[in-house]
């Protein structure tokens, strides 16, 4: 039997906007290079995602040299946003991610105006200048010094094609079969593995992708974002109805596993995947 392989890599420059799918990506302590270093907030600093604004799925942020991004959406002129200058003592703003206070750097008035126009509501765009000192991971599931960008909780999210195929098979036999099959982008993973058994990831504790090893720290509890079509921003019932019936772990609706890298390196599509524990 052939060894499982990494079949796709995804990163999302702006949290909750459309992602990028490169052939390879550098793994940093806080996640893939360029992943979720930018975030949309309300004027008071509370983070905004597709939970509140499904239209975020219809905007994209393409990486530019130097860490900047190009914001784009149908019907809008694209906008290039440079990484904000390194902040001085009072150059950051306090933002909130799931109740956690984080210091971030404002992207500027032009970026705020572009995002606000796209969403039809006043919003701000901010940048995380240094994840190493900005945001620790949940200490219940991580080690001292582990850190994360603006991702929900952990540096990387892993999903498997086998589990998606099994989930789609269950959806096809359910009350909302017309909504399936669902694509992997509903789950917004960073790394996708092909060649495993369905739900095998629930038992993993440590894995290797190419040259990089990771701790598998926590199943990913899923929310309403998974019901949002990433190309139309319309919402349905699936996959949450089917996950609720067939794949709960610890009372949560689960799909995928959160990873914390043990060291830096590069992961590439086609890399061998190995379960170490």
C-alpha positions in Angstrom: 0.0 0.0 0.0 1.4 3.4 -1.0 2.1 6.0 1.7 -0.4 8.9 2.0 0.7 12.2 0.5 0.0 15.9 0.9 -2.5 16.7 -1.9 -3.1 20.4 -1.3 -1.7 23.4 0.5 -3.9 26.5 1.3 -3.3 29.7 3.1 -5.6 32.7 3.7 -3.8 36.1 3.8 -6.9 37.8 5.3 -8.9 35.8 7.9 -12.2 34.6 6.3 -11.4 35.9 2.8 -10.7 33.5 -0.1 -7.5 31.6 0.1 -4.5 30.8 -2.1 -3.4 27.4 -3.2 0.4 27.2 -3.8 2.4 24.1 -4.6 4.4 24.6 -1.5 4.6 26.8 1.6 7.1 27.6 4.4 6.0 26.4 7.8 6.6 29.0 10.5 6.1 28.5 14.3 2.7 30.2 14.0 1.5 28.6 10.8 2.1 28.7 7.0 4.0 31.8 5.8 1.4 34.5 5.0 -1.5 32.8 6.6 -4.0 35.0 8.4 -1.6 37.8 9.2 -4.4 40.3 8.3 -7.9 40.5 9.8 -11.1 42.5 9.4 -12.6 44.0 12.5 -15.5 46.1 13.6 -14.7 49.7 14.5 -14.4 48.7 18.2 -11.8 46.1 17.4 -13.9 42.9 17.5 -12.9 40.5 14.8 -15.2 39.9 11.8 -15.4 36.6 10.0 -17.9 34.8 7.6 -19.9 34.0 10.7 -21.1 37.6 10.8 -20.3 38.6 7.2 -20.5 35.7 4.6 -19.6 38.2 1.9 -16.0 38.0 3.1 -15.9 34.7 1.1 -16.3 36.8 -2.1 -13.2 38.9 -1.5 -9.7 37.7 -2.1 -6.3 38.9 -0.9 -3.4 37.9 -3.1 0.1 38.1 -1.6 2.5 40.7 -2.9 6.3 40.9 -2.5 7.2 42.2 0.9 4.2 40.8 2.7 1.5 43.2 1.3 -1.7 42.0 -0.3 -3.9 42.9 -3.3 -7.6 43.1 -2.3 -10.0 42.1 -5.0 -13.7 41.4 -5.5 -16.2 41.5 -8.3 -17.4 45.0 -9.0 -14.6 46.7 -7.1 -11.3 48.1 -8.2 -8.4 46.1 -6.7 -6.4 47.7 -4.0 -2.8 47.1 -3.1 -2.1 47.3 0.6 1.4 47.4 1.9 2.5 46.0 5.2 2.0 48.9 7.7 5.2 50.5 9.0 6.6 49.1 12.1 4.6 50.6 15.0 6.0 52.9 17.6 5.0 52.7 21.3 1.4 53.8 20.5 1.2 52.6 16.9 -0.9 49.5 17.5 -4.6 49.0 18.2 -6.2 46.4 20.5 -8.4 43.9 18.7 -10.3 40.9 19.9 -10.3 37.3 18.7 -12.6 35.0 20.6 -12.3 37.2 23.7 -8.5 37.3 23.5 -7.0 40.8 23.3 -4.3 41.2 20.6 -2.2 44.1 19.5 -2.4 44.8 15.7 -1.3 47.5 13.3 -3.9 49.5 11.3 -3.7 48.9 7.6 -4.9 52.5 6.8 -7.9 54.5 5.6 -7.8 53.2 2.0 -8.0 49.6 3.1 -10.7 50.3 5.7 -12.8 52.1 3.0 -12.4 49.2 0.6 -13.4 46.5 3.1 -16.3 48.6 4.4 -17.6 49.1 0.8 -17.4 45.4 0.1 -19.3 44.5 3.3 -21.7 47.4 3.3 -20.8 48.1 6.9 -18.1 50.1 8.6 -15.0 47.9 9.1 -11.3 48.0 9.6 -8.4 46.0 8.3 -5.4 45.3 10.6 -2.1 43.4 10.3 -0.3 41.3 12.9 3.3 42.5 12.8 4.9 39.8 15.0 3.0 36.6 15.8 6.0 35.5 18.0 4.9 38.0 20.7 1.3 38.8 19.8 -0.9 35.8 20.4 -0.3 32.5 22.3 -2.3 29.3 21.6 -4.7 27.8 24.1 -2.4 26.5 27.0 -4.8 23.6 27.6 -3.8 22.1 24.3 -0.3 23.5 23.7 3.1 24.1 25.2 4.6 27.3 26.6 5.9 29.5 23.7 3.4 28.1 21.1 1.9 31.0 19.2 -0.6 31.6 16.4 -1.5 34.3 13.9 -5.1 35.5 13.5 -6.3 31.9 12.9 -9.1 30.8 15.2 -6.9 28.9 17.6 -3.9 27.0 16.2 -1.2 27.3 13.6 -2.5 24.8 11.0 -5.6 22.9 10.2 -5.4 19.5 8.6 -8.2 17.7 6.6 -8.2 14.5 4.6 -9.9 13.7 1.3 -11.1 10.3 2.7 -13.1 12.0 5.5 -14.6 14.4 3.0 -15.6 11.6 0.7 -17.2 9.8 3.7 -19.0 12.9 4.8 -20.3 13.5 1.3 -21.5 9.9 1.2 -23.5 10.5 4.4 -24.9 13.8 3.1 -26.1 12.0 -0.1 -28.2 9.7 2.1 -29.6 12.5 4.2 -32.4 15.0 4.2 -30.4 17.7 2.4 -28.7 15.5 -0.3 -29.2 18.2 -2.9 -26.6 20.4 -1.1 -23.9 17.8 -1.7 -21.3 16.9 -2.6 -19.4 19.6 -0.7 -15.9 20.8 -1.8 -13.0 20.9 0.6 -13.0 24.7 0.6 -16.0 24.7 2.9 -13.6 23.6 5.7 -10.8 26.1 4.9 -7.9 23.7 5.8 -4.2 24.5 5.4 -3.0 21.0 4.5 -5.0 18.2 2.9 -3.9 14.6 3.0 -4.8 11.9 0.5 -4.6 8.2 0.9 -5.8 7.6 4.5 -8.9 5.9 5.9 -11.9 8.0 6.7 -11.7 9.7 10.1 -8.3 8.2 10.7 -7.1 11.6 11.8 -9.1 11.4 14.9 -6.5 9.0 16.4 -3.4 10.8 15.3 -1.1 12.6 17.9 2.0 13.3 15.9 2.6 13.4 12.2 5.2 14.2 9.5 4.6 16.0 6.3 7.7 15.9 4.2 10.5 17.4 6.3 8.3 18.9 9.0 6.8 17.2 12.0 3.7 18.4 13.9 1.8 17.7 17.1 -1.9 16.9 16.5 -3.4 18.8 19.4 -7.1 19.1 19.0 -10.1 18.2 16.8 -11.5 21.2 14.9 -15.0 22.0 16.1 -17.0 23.3 13.1 -19.3 26.4 12.9 -21.7 28.0 10.5 -18.9 29.0 8.1 -18.9 25.4 6.8 -22.5 25.9 5.6 -21.4 28.9 3.5 -20.8 28.4 -0.2 -17.4 30.0 -0.7 -18.3 31.2 -4.3 -21.8 32.6 -3.7 -21.8 33.4 0.1 -25.2 31.6 0.3 -25.8 29.3 3.3 -27.4 25.9 3.6 -27.8 23.2 6.3 -24.9 21.0 5.4 -22.4 19.8 6.5 -23.4 20.7 10.1 -26.6 18.6 10.0 -24.7 15.5 8.9 -21.7 16.1 11.2 -24.1 16.5 14.1 -25.6 13.1 13.4 -22.4 11.2 12.6 -19.2 12.8 13.8 -19.3 14.4 17.3 -16.2 14.3 19.5 -16.5 15.6 23.0 -19.9 17.0 22.2 -18.5 19.1 19.3 -19.2 18.8 15.6 -15.8 17.9 14.3 -14.0 17.8 10.9 -10.2 18.0 10.7 -7.4 18.4 13.2 -5.4 21.3 14.5 -1.6 21.1 14.2 1.3 22.8 15.9 4.6 22.5 14.1 7.6 21.2 16.0 10.0 23.1 13.8 10.2 25.2 10.7 10.6 23.9 7.1 8.7 23.7 3.8 5.8 21.5 2.9 5.1 20.6 -0.7 2.3 19.0 -2.6 3.3 15.4 -3.1 5.2 15.2 0.1 4.9 11.9 1.9 2.7 11.9 5.0 3.4 9.7 8.0 1.7 9.1 11.3 4.3 9.0 14.0 2.0 8.6 17.0 
